[in-house]
Amino acid sequence: MLNSFLGKRLLGCKYAIKGAIQLIKNEASVQVQTVIAIGITIAGFVFEISATEWMLQCFAIGLVMTAEGLNTAAEEIANFIHPDQHPKIGYIKDVAAGAVFFAAITAVVIAGIIYIPKF
């Protein structure tokens, strides 16, 4: 069964879930984002946001969590390849962190559009 198309997809899901759990357990920035995601999800229920607002909110949460995961992966690869400080490695890490910044700003703007009118 594991060599079948479906078996390989299920195995891929297993690795993806394992990676998500590792991210949440080991990365402080992802832990913070997880707490924020839980809080904003609770807020969605409290303020009874619309289906469209839920879609935007879920997109924003997914965007930030994805960016955090890719940033972590880029940092880990960079550290593995070149453990010492190096300007190029620093640049790679800064660019990856910048991508997280863009995602976070987008999420804040979406949250503002959804929640500011509710106050």
N, CA, C and O atoms as CSV, one atom per row, in Angstrom:
chain,resi,resn,atom,element,x,y,z
A,1,MET,N,N,0.830,-1.199,0.000
A,1,MET,CA,C,0.000,0.000,0.000
A,1,MET,C,C,0.868,1.254,0.000
A,1,MET,O,O,0.510,2.239,-0.645
A,2,LEU,N,N,2.005,1.246,0.709
A,2,LEU,CA,C,2.832,2.447,0.790
A,2,LEU,C,C,3.477,2.820,-0.535
A,2,LEU,O,O,3.888,3.967,-0.705
A,3,ASN,N,N,3.578,1.898,-1.472
A,3,ASN,CA,C,4.145,2.211,-2.781
A,3,ASN,C,C,3.097,2.727,-3.765
A,3,ASN,O,O,3.438,3.154,-4.869
A,4,SER,N,N,1.831,2.688,-3.371
A,4,SER,CA,C,0.779,3.177,-4.249
A,4,SER,C,C,0.760,4.709,-4.233
A,4,SER,O,O,1.376,5.344,-3.377
A,5,PHE,N,N,0.057,5.270,-5.173
A,5,PHE,CA,C,-0.074,6.727,-5.244
A,5,PHE,C,C,-0.645,7.278,-3.937
A,5,PHE,O,O,-0.096,8.220,-3.365
A,6,LEU,N,N,-1.742,6.690,-3.470
A,6,LEU,CA,C,-2.385,7.146,-2.241
A,6,LEU,C,C,-1.466,6.941,-1.040
A,6,LEU,O,O,-1.380,7.806,-0.169
A,7,GLY,N,N,-0.791,5.819,-0.991
A,7,GLY,CA,C,0.129,5.549,0.109
A,7,GLY,C,C,1.236,6.579,0.204
A,7,GLY,O,O,1.598,7.010,1.298
A,8,LYS,N,N,1.775,6.974,-0.937
A,8,LYS,CA,C,2.831,7.991,-0.957
A,8,LYS,C,C,2.297,9.348,-0.505
A,8,LYS,O,O,2.999,10.090,0.182
A,9,ARG,N,N,1.068,9.679,-0.882
A,9,ARG,CA,C,0.471,10.951,-0.446
A,9,ARG,C,C,0.259,10.936,1.067
A,9,ARG,O,O,0.520,11.930,1.744
A,10,LEU,N,N,-0.215,9.807,1.592
A,10,LEU,CA,C,-0.433,9.692,3.037
A,10,LEU,C,C,0.884,9.811,3.796
A,10,LEU,O,O,0.943,10.439,4.853
A,11,LEU,N,N,1.928,9.212,3.259
A,11,LEU,CA,C,3.240,9.313,3.874
A,11,LEU,C,C,3.730,10.758,3.846
A,11,LEU,O,O,4.329,11.240,4.808
A,12,GLY,N,N,3.471,11.441,2.735
A,12,GLY,CA,C,3.828,12.856,2.637
A,12,GLY,C,C,3.102,13.690,3.681
A,12,GLY,O,O,3.689,14.596,4.272
A,13,CYS,N,N,1.821,13.388,3.913
A,13,CYS,CA,C,1.055,14.089,4.950
A,13,CYS,C,C,1.639,13.829,6.325
A,13,CYS,O,O,1.691,14.726,7.167
A,14,LYS,N,N,2.077,12.600,6.551
A,14,LYS,CA,C,2.688,12.254,7.833
A,14,LYS,C,C,3.915,13.130,8.083
A,14,LYS,O,O,4.091,13.650,9.185
A,15,TYR,N,N,4.761,13.295,7.069
A,15,TYR,CA,C,5.958,14.122,7.213
A,15,TYR,C,C,5.600,15.597,7.402
A,15,TYR,O,O,6.253,16.305,8.169
A,16,ALA,N,N,4.568,16.053,6.706
A,16,ALA,CA,C,4.141,17.444,6.828
A,16,ALA,C,C,3.624,17.734,8.235
A,16,ALA,O,O,3.946,18.768,8.820
A,17,ILE,N,N,2.831,16.830,8.768
A,17,ILE,CA,C,2.310,17.000,10.130
A,17,ILE,C,C,3.454,16.962,11.128
A,17,ILE,O,O,3.484,17.753,12.072
A,18,LYS,N,N,4.398,16.044,10.926
A,18,LYS,CA,C,5.575,15.962,11.796
A,18,LYS,C,C,6.348,17.288,11.770
A,18,LYS,O,O,6.771,17.783,12.815
A,19,GLY,N,N,6.527,17.854,10.584
A,19,GLY,CA,C,7.232,19.124,10.455
A,19,GLY,C,C,6.491,20.261,11.134
A,19,GLY,O,O,7.112,21.104,11.781
A,20,ALA,N,N,5.173,20.296,10.998
A,20,ALA,CA,C,4.372,21.345,11.636
A,20,ALA,C,C,4.486,21.251,13.158
A,20,ALA,O,O,4.615,22.264,13.845
A,21,ILE,N,N,4.437,20.028,13.669
A,21,ILE,CA,C,4.567,19.832,15.119
A,21,ILE,C,C,5.959,20.256,15.584
A,21,ILE,O,O,6.092,20.908,16.619
A,22,GLN,N,N,6.987,19.895,14.834
A,22,GLN,CA,C,8.348,20.304,15.191
A,22,GLN,C,C,8.483,21.824,15.195
A,22,GLN,O,O,9.112,22.388,16.089
A,23,LEU,N,N,7.902,22.481,14.213
A,23,LEU,CA,C,7.936,23.938,14.167
A,23,LEU,C,C,7.313,24.532,15.424
A,23,LEU,O,O,7.905,25.399,16.068
A,24,ILE,N,N,6.123,24.065,15.769
A,24,ILE,CA,C,5.418,24.612,16.929
A,24,ILE,C,C,6.167,24.309,18.222
A,24,ILE,O,O,6.219,25.157,19.113
A,25,LYS,N,N,6.743,23.121,18.340
A,25,LYS,CA,C,7.452,22.743,19.561
A,25,LYS,C,C,8.792,23.456,19.729
A,25,LYS,O,O,9.196,23.745,20.855
A,26,ASN,N,N,9.488,23.744,18.625
A,26,ASN,CA,C,10.885,24.172,18.721
A,26,ASN,C,C,11.162,25.625,18.357
A,26,ASN,O,O,12.244,26.127,18.662
A,27,GLU,N,N,10.240,26.305,17.727
A,27,GLU,CA,C,10.515,27.656,17.241
A,27,GLU,C,C,9.680,28.688,17.992
A,27,GLU,O,O,8.453,28.699,17.896
A,28,ALA,N,N,10.361,29.556,18.740
A,28,ALA,CA,C,9.668,30.565,19.556
A,28,ALA,C,C,8.775,31.465,18.704
A,28,ALA,O,O,7.657,31.784,19.109
A,29,SER,N,N,9.254,31.876,17.530
A,29,SER,CA,C,8.452,32.770,16.695
A,29,SER,C,C,7.173,32.076,16.227
A,29,SER,O,O,6.122,32.711,16.134
A,30,VAL,N,N,7.254,30.803,15.937
A,30,VAL,CA,C,6.070,30.049,15.512
A,30,VAL,C,C,5.130,29.845,16.701
A,30,VAL,O,O,3.910,29.851,16.541
A,31,GLN,N,N,5.694,29.666,17.878
A,31,GLN,CA,C,4.867,29.542,19.080
A,31,GLN,C,C,4.076,30.826,19.321
A,31,GLN,O,O,2.891,30.779,19.649
A,32,VAL,N,N,4.730,31.961,19.158
A,32,VAL,CA,C,4.044,33.247,19.307
A,32,VAL,C,C,2.940,33.376,18.266
A,32,VAL,O,O,1.820,33.772,18.588
A,33,GLN,N,N,3.254,33.044,17.021
A,33,GLN,CA,C,2.254,33.139,15.949
A,33,GLN,C,C,1.090,32.178,16.182
A,33,GLN,O,O,-0.048,32.488,15.830
A,34,THR,N,N,1.367,31.017,16.769
A,34,THR,CA,C,0.304,30.053,17.080
A,34,THR,C,C,-0.638,30.619,18.126
A,34,THR,O,O,-1.856,30.489,18.005
A,35,VAL,N,N,-0.082,31.245,19.152
A,35,VAL,CA,C,-0.912,31.867,20.194
A,35,VAL,C,C,-1.756,32.988,19.589
A,35,VAL,O,O,-2.946,33.097,19.884
A,36,ILE,N,N,-1.143,33.822,18.745
A,36,ILE,CA,C,-1.890,34.893,18.077
A,36,ILE,C,C,-2.997,34.298,17.212
A,36,ILE,O,O,-4.121,34.799,17.219
A,37,ALA,N,N,-2.691,33.238,16.470
A,37,ALA,CA,C,-3.688,32.596,15.601
A,37,ALA,C,C,-4.866,32.069,16.419
A,37,ALA,O,O,-6.020,32.217,16.016
A,38,ILE,N,N,-4.578,31.460,17.557
A,38,ILE,CA,C,-5.650,30.948,18.422
A,38,ILE,C,C,-6.487,32.112,18.947
A,38,ILE,O,O,-7.717,32.051,18.955
A,39,GLY,N,N,-5.810,33.170,19.385
A,39,GLY,CA,C,-6.522,34.338,19.904
A,39,GLY,C,C,-7.413,34.998,18.873
A,39,GLY,O,O,-8.551,35.361,19.168
A,40,ILE,N,N,-6.902,35.152,17.677
A,40,ILE,CA,C,-7.673,35.814,16.621
A,40,ILE,C,C,-8.815,34.908,16.147
A,40,ILE,O,O,-9.856,35.401,15.712
A,41,THR,N,N,-8.624,33.596,16.229
A,41,THR,CA,C,-9.708,32.659,15.895
A,41,THR,C,C,-10.826,32.765,16.926
A,41,THR,O,O,-12.007,32.770,16.576
A,42,ILE,N,N,-10.450,32.848,18.186
A,42,ILE,CA,C,-11.461,33.043,19.245
A,42,ILE,C,C,-12.203,34.355,19.014
A,42,ILE,O,O,-13.425,34.422,19.148
A,43,ALA,N,N,-11.448,35.400,18.664
A,43,ALA,CA,C,-12.071,36.704,18.383
A,43,ALA,C,C,-13.078,36.583,17.236
A,43,ALA,O,O,-14.130,37.222,17.258
A,44,GLY,N,N,-12.755,35.769,16.247
A,44,GLY,CA,C,-13.671,35.567,15.130
A,44,GLY,C,C,-15.012,35.022,15.589
A,44,GLY,O,O,-16.057,35.440,15.091
A,45,PHE,N,N,-14.990,34.095,16.532
A,45,PHE,CA,C,-16.237,33.549,17.065
A,45,PHE,C,C,-16.960,34.577,17.930
A,45,PHE,O,O,-18.181,34.714,17.850
A,46,VAL,N,N,-16.202,35.301,18.758
A,46,VAL,CA,C,-16.800,36.304,19.642
A,46,VAL,C,C,-17.490,37.407,18.835
A,46,VAL,O,O,-18.604,37.815,19.162
A,47,PHE,N,N,-16.834,37.879,17.797
A,47,PHE,CA,C,-17.377,38.972,16.991
A,47,PHE,C,C,-18.246,38.496,15.828
A,47,PHE,O,O,-18.746,39.307,15.048
A,48,GLU,N,N,-18.423,37.185,15.717
A,48,GLU,CA,C,-19.276,36.592,14.684
A,48,GLU,C,C,-18.959,37.169,13.304
A,48,GLU,O,O,-19.823,37.735,12.634
A,49,ILE,N,N,-17.706,37.011,12.903
A,49,ILE,CA,C,-17.285,37.554,11.610
A,49,ILE,C,C,-17.946,36.766,10.473
A,49,ILE,O,O,-18.365,35.621,10.642
A,50,SER,N,N,-18.022,37.413,9.327
A,50,SER,CA,C,-18.703,36.804,8.164
A,50,SER,C,C,-17.841,35.708,7.537
A,50,SER,O,O,-16.671,35.545,7.885
A,51,ALA,N,N,-18.430,34.974,6.621
A,51,ALA,CA,C,-17.696,33.921,5.915
A,51,ALA,C,C,-16.511,34.504,5.147
A,51,ALA,O,O,-15.431,33.914,5.129
A,52,THR,N,N,-16.708,35.641,4.525
A,52,THR,CA,C,-15.622,36.286,3.788
A,52,THR,C,C,-14.504,36.702,4.743
A,52,THR,O,O,-13.323,36.535,4.439
A,53,GLU,N,N,-14.882,37.238,5.886
A,53,GLU,CA,C,-13.881,37.628,6.892
A,53,GLU,C,C,-13.126,36.403,7.414
A,53,GLU,O,O,-11.919,36.464,7.647
A,54,TRP,N,N,-13.843,35.292,7.596
A,54,TRP,CA,C,-13.179,34.048,8.006
A,54,TRP,C,C,-12.159,33.609,6.961
A,54,TRP,O,O,-11.053,33.187,7.299
A,55,MET,N,N,-12.538,33.711,5.699
A,55,MET,CA,C,-11.611,33.314,4.633
A,55,MET,C,C,-10.358,34.181,4.665
A,55,MET,O,O,-9.241,33.671,4.574
A,56,LEU,N,N,-10.545,35.484,4.793
A,56,LEU,CA,C,-9.388,36.386,4.845
A,56,LEU,C,C,-8.536,36.121,6.080
A,56,LEU,O,O,-7.306,36.128,6.017
A,57,GLN,N,N,-9.206,35.887,7.199
A,57,GLN,CA,C,-8.468,35.622,8.435
A,57,GLN,C,C,-7.682,34.314,8.334
A,57,GLN,O,O,-6.514,34.265,8.717
A,58,CYS,N,N,-8.305,33.272,7.829
A,58,CYS,CA,C,-7.608,31.987,7.660
A,58,CYS,C,C,-6.443,32.124,6.690
A,58,CYS,O,O,-5.374,31.555,6.912
A,59,PHE,N,N,-6.650,32.881,5.614
A,59,PHE,CA,C,-5.574,33.136,4.663
A,59,PHE,C,C,-4.412,33.841,5.347
A,59,PHE,O,O,-3.256,33.461,5.157
A,60,ALA,N,N,-4.708,34.858,6.135
A,60,ALA,CA,C,-3.659,35.617,6.810
A,60,ALA,C,C,-2.887,34.736,7.793
A,60,ALA,O,O,-1.659,34.801,7.852
A,61,ILE,N,N,-3.593,33.927,8.551
A,61,ILE,CA,C,-2.934,33.019,9.500
A,61,ILE,C,C,-2.042,32.042,8.738
A,61,ILE,O,O,-0.885,31.834,9.104
A,62,GLY,N,N,-2.580,31.449,7.687
A,62,GLY,CA,C,-1.796,30.507,6.883
A,62,GLY,C,C,-0.583,31.159,6.252
A,62,GLY,O,O,0.493,30.563,6.204
A,63,LEU,N,N,-0.752,32.387,5.765
A,63,LEU,CA,C,0.354,33.117,5.147
A,63,LEU,C,C,1.490,33.338,6.139
A,63,LEU,O,O,2.653,33.093,5.819
A,64,VAL,N,N,1.158,33.795,7.327
A,64,VAL,CA,C,2.188,34.068,8.329
A,64,VAL,C,C,2.859,32.774,8.784
A,64,VAL,O,O,4.084,32.717,8.897
A,65,MET,N,N,2.070,31.744,9.043
A,65,MET,CA,C,2.655,30.481,9.504
A,65,MET,C,C,3.545,29.871,8.418
A,65,MET,O,O,4.603,29.318,8.719
A,66,THR,N,N,3.119,29.972,7.167
A,66,THR,CA,C,3.931,29.466,6.054
A,66,THR,C,C,5.231,30.239,5.947
A,66,THR,O,O,6.301,29.647,5.806
A,67,ALA,N,N,5.145,31.550,6.014
A,67,ALA,CA,C,6.351,32.376,5.933
A,67,ALA,C,C,7.301,32.058,7.085
A,67,ALA,O,O,8.512,31.972,6.879
A,68,GLU,N,N,6.769,31.885,8.290
A,68,GLU,CA,C,7.609,31.536,9.444
A,68,GLU,C,C,8.297,30.191,9.217
A,68,GLU,O,O,9.480,30.040,9.524
A,69,GLY,N,N,7.570,29.225,8.687
A,69,GLY,CA,C,8.154,27.913,8.428
A,69,GLY,C,C,9.250,27.972,7.380
A,69,GLY,O,O,10.310,27.369,7.548
A,70,LEU,N,N,8.999,28.695,6.301
A,70,LEU,CA,C,10.016,28.827,5.253
A,70,LEU,C,C,11.232,29.609,5.753
A,70,LEU,O,O,12.365,29.299,5.387
A,71,ASN,N,N,10.996,30.614,6.583
A,71,ASN,CA,C,12.099,31.363,7.179
A,71,ASN,C,C,12.964,30.449,8.048
A,71,ASN,O,O,14.193,30.487,7.975
A,72,THR,N,N,12.318,29.640,8.857
A,72,THR,CA,C,13.049,28.695,9.711
A,72,THR,C,C,13.857,27.722,8.861
A,72,THR,O,O,15.019,27.449,9.158
A,73,ALA,N,N,13.236,27.198,7.798
A,73,ALA,CA,C,13.942,26.258,6.920
A,73,ALA,C,C,15.160,26.930,6.277
A,73,ALA,O,O,16.238,26.339,6.225
A,74,ALA,N,N,14.989,28.159,5.789
A,74,ALA,CA,C,16.108,28.879,5.170
A,74,ALA,C,C,17.234,29.107,6.172
A,74,ALA,O,O,18.407,28.940,5.839
A,75,GLU,N,N,16.882,29.488,7.397
A,75,GLU,CA,C,17.897,29.708,8.426
A,75,GLU,C,C,18.635,28.419,8.772
A,75,GLU,O,O,19.857,28.415,8.914
A,76,GLU,N,N,17.893,27.338,8.905
A,76,GLU,CA,C,18.508,26.053,9.246
A,76,GLU,C,C,19.452,25.583,8.139
A,76,GLU,O,O,20.550,25.103,8.420
A,77,ILE,N,N,19.031,25.717,6.896
A,77,ILE,CA,C,19.895,25.331,5.772
A,77,ILE,C,C,21.146,26.201,5.752
A,77,ILE,O,O,22.257,25.698,5.583
A,78,ALA,N,N,20.962,27.511,5.927
A,78,ALA,CA,C,22.103,28.431,5.914
A,78,ALA,C,C,23.089,28.097,7.033
A,78,ALA,O,O,24.301,28.089,6.818
A,79,ASN,N,N,22.565,27.823,8.227
A,79,ASN,CA,C,23.436,27.470,9.359
A,79,ASN,C,C,24.166,26.156,9.117
A,79,ASN,O,O,25.320,26.000,9.515
A,80,PHE,N,N,23.495,25.217,8.467
A,80,PHE,CA,C,24.103,23.918,8.180
A,80,PHE,C,C,25.226,24.064,7.152
A,80,PHE,O,O,26.297,23.476,7.301
A,81,ILE,N,N,24.970,24.845,6.122
A,81,ILE,CA,C,25.952,25.009,5.055
A,81,ILE,C,C,27.148,25.831,5.509
A,81,ILE,O,O,28.293,25.525,5.177
A,82,HIS,N,N,26.862,26.884,6.278
A,82,HIS,CA,C,27.946,27.781,6.694
A,82,HIS,C,C,27.691,28.220,8.139
A,82,HIS,O,O,27.070,29.258,8.367
A,83,PRO,N,N,28.167,27.432,9.124
A,83,PRO,CA,C,27.871,27.724,10.529
A,83,PRO,C,C,28.466,29.055,11.030
A,83,PRO,O,O,27.930,29.665,11.955
A,84,ASP,N,N,29.553,29.491,10.425
A,84,ASP,CA,C,30.179,30.744,10.859
A,84,ASP,C,C,29.443,31.936,10.251
A,84,ASP,O,O,28.700,31.799,9.279
A,85,GLN,N,N,29.668,33.106,10.846
A,85,GLN,CA,C,29.055,34.312,10.277
A,85,GLN,C,C,29.654,34.597,8.910
A,85,GLN,O,O,30.865,34.508,8.704
A,86,HIS,N,N,28.777,34.940,7.990
A,86,HIS,CA,C,29.214,35.260,6.638
A,86,HIS,C,C,28.217,36.269,6.061
A,86,HIS,O,O,27.011,36.115,6.256
A,87,PRO,N,N,28.691,37.285,5.364
A,87,PRO,CA,C,27.773,38.310,4.837
A,87,PRO,C,C,26.661,37.746,3.956
A,87,PRO,O,O,25.521,38.201,4.049
A,88,LYS,N,N,26.962,36.779,3.115
A,88,LYS,CA,C,25.936,36.198,2.235
A,88,LYS,C,C,24.886,35.433,3.036
A,88,LYS,O,O,23.694,35.511,2.738
A,89,ILE,N,N,25.328,34.694,4.048
A,89,ILE,CA,C,24.392,33.957,4.907
A,89,ILE,C,C,23.519,34.959,5.658
A,89,ILE,O,O,22.310,34.765,5.787
A,90,GLY,N,N,24.131,36.021,6.149
A,90,GLY,CA,C,23.362,37.070,6.827
A,90,GLY,C,C,22.310,37.673,5.912
A,90,GLY,O,O,21.179,37.921,6.329
A,91,TYR,N,N,22.689,37.907,4.660
A,91,TYR,CA,C,21.756,38.457,3.677
A,91,TYR,C,C,20.588,37.497,3.450
A,91,TYR,O,O,19.432,37.919,3.428
A,92,ILE,N,N,20.888,36.217,3.283
A,92,ILE,CA,C,19.843,35.204,3.069
A,92,ILE,C,C,18.870,35.189,4.253
A,92,ILE,O,O,17.654,35.157,4.062
A,93,LYS,N,N,19.405,35.213,5.455
A,93,LYS,CA,C,18.556,35.192,6.651
A,93,LYS,C,C,17.713,36.464,6.746
A,93,LYS,O,O,16.537,36.407,7.104
A,94,ASP,N,N,18.312,37.605,6.428
A,94,ASP,CA,C,17.582,38.868,6.476
A,94,ASP,C,C,16.441,38.896,5.464
A,94,ASP,O,O,15.344,39.361,5.773
A,95,VAL,N,N,16.701,38.398,4.261
A,95,VAL,CA,C,15.664,38.375,3.226
A,95,VAL,C,C,14.517,37.452,3.656
A,95,VAL,O,O,13.348,37.791,3.473
A,96,ALA,N,N,14.843,36.299,4.221
A,96,ALA,CA,C,13.802,35.373,4.699
A,96,ALA,C,C,12.983,36.017,5.815
A,96,ALA,O,O,11.759,35.885,5.850
A,97,ALA,N,N,13.659,36.708,6.719
A,97,ALA,CA,C,12.949,37.403,7.798
A,97,ALA,C,C,12.087,38.535,7.229
A,97,ALA,O,O,10.995,38.802,7.732
A,98,GLY,N,N,12.578,39.190,6.188
A,98,GLY,CA,C,11.794,40.233,5.534
A,98,GLY,C,C,10.505,39.699,4.946
A,98,GLY,O,O,9.477,40.375,4.975
A,99,ALA,N,N,10.554,38.494,4.416
A,99,ALA,CA,C,9.347,37.870,3.877
A,99,ALA,C,C,8.320,37.640,4.990
A,99,ALA,O,O,7.123,37.840,4.785
A,100,VAL,N,N,8.789,37.225,6.153
A,100,VAL,CA,C,7.886,37.056,7.303
A,100,VAL,C,C,7.284,38.405,7.681
A,100,VAL,O,O,6.099,38.495,8.001
A,101,PHE,N,N,8.103,39.446,7.644
A,101,PHE,CA,C,7.627,40.790,7.966
A,101,PHE,C,C,6.489,41.202,7.031
A,101,PHE,O,O,5.468,41.719,7.485
A,102,PHE,N,N,6.666,40.974,5.723
A,102,PHE,CA,C,5.604,41.303,4.763
A,102,PHE,C,C,4.326,40.530,5.084
A,102,PHE,O,O,3.233,41.095,5.054
A,103,ALA,N,N,4.459,39.254,5.386
A,103,ALA,CA,C,3.293,38.432,5.710
A,103,ALA,C,C,2.611,38.940,6.980
A,103,ALA,O,O,1.384,39.017,7.043
A,104,ALA,N,N,3.407,39.283,7.984
A,104,ALA,CA,C,2.845,39.763,9.253
A,104,ALA,C,C,2.126,41.097,9.070
A,104,ALA,O,O,1.048,41.300,9.629
A,105,ILE,N,N,2.712,42.005,8.293
A,105,ILE,CA,C,2.063,43.294,8.037
A,105,ILE,C,C,0.739,43.074,7.295
A,105,ILE,O,O,-0.265,43.715,7.606
A,106,THR,N,N,0.743,42.179,6.329
A,106,THR,CA,C,-0.486,41.850,5.604
A,106,THR,C,C,-1.551,41.330,6.571
A,106,THR,O,O,-2.717,41.715,6.483
A,107,ALA,N,N,-1.147,40.458,7.490
A,107,ALA,CA,C,-2.089,39.899,8.466
A,107,ALA,C,C,-2.639,40.983,9.395
A,107,ALA,O,O,-3.823,40.967,9.731
A,108,VAL,N,N,-1.799,41.909,9.805
A,108,VAL,CA,C,-2.246,43.000,10.674
A,108,VAL,C,C,-3.252,43.888,9.933
A,108,VAL,O,O,-4.262,44.301,10.504
A,109,VAL,N,N,-2.973,44.172,8.679
A,109,VAL,CA,C,-3.902,44.988,7.884
A,109,VAL,C,C,-5.245,44.266,7.749
A,109,VAL,O,O,-6.297,44.879,7.926
A,110,ILE,N,N,-5.212,42.972,7.439
A,110,ILE,CA,C,-6.456,42.194,7.325
A,110,ILE,C,C,-7.211,42.197,8.650
A,110,ILE,O,O,-8.428,42.379,8.669
A,111,ALA,N,N,-6.496,41.995,9.758
A,111,ALA,CA,C,-7.142,42.014,11.077
A,111,ALA,C,C,-7.756,43.380,11.356
A,111,ALA,O,O,-8.854,43.472,11.905
A,112,GLY,N,N,-7.053,44.430,10.981
A,112,GLY,CA,C,-7.592,45.772,11.177
A,112,GLY,C,C,-8.859,45.997,10.375
A,112,GLY,O,O,-9.827,46.563,10.882
A,113,ILE,N,N,-8.855,45.559,9.133
A,113,ILE,CA,C,-10.047,45.712,8.277
A,113,ILE,C,C,-11.235,44.944,8.863
A,113,ILE,O,O,-12.374,45.405,8.804
A,114,ILE,N,N,-10.955,43.772,9.426
A,114,ILE,CA,C,-12.038,42.959,9.988
A,114,ILE,C,C,-12.512,43.500,11.321
A,114,ILE,O,O,-13.719,43.626,11.528
A,115,TYR,N,N,-11.601,43.829,12.239
A,115,TYR,CA,C,-11.976,44.075,13.628
A,115,TYR,C,C,-12.154,45.532,14.023
A,115,TYR,O,O,-12.929,45.818,14.935
A,116,ILE,N,N,-11.471,46.460,13.378
A,116,ILE,CA,C,-11.629,47.867,13.779
A,116,ILE,C,C,-13.081,48.322,13.661
A,116,ILE,O,O,-13.571,48.989,14.573
A,117,PRO,N,N,-13.792,47.994,12.583
A,117,PRO,CA,C,-15.212,48.432,12.513
A,117,PRO,C,C,-16.104,47.825,13.610
A,117,PRO,O,O,-17.183,48.347,13.889
A,118,LYS,N,N,-15.663,46.755,14.214
A,118,LYS,CA,C,-16.489,46.094,15.220
A,118,LYS,C,C,-16.387,46.765,16.581
A,118,LYS,O,O,-17.123,46.418,17.504
A,119,PHE,N,N,-15.472,47.729,16.710
A,119,PHE,CA,C,-15.333,48.427,17.991
A,119,PHE,C,C,-16.055,49.721,17.938
A,119,PHE,O,O,-16.061,50.464,18.919
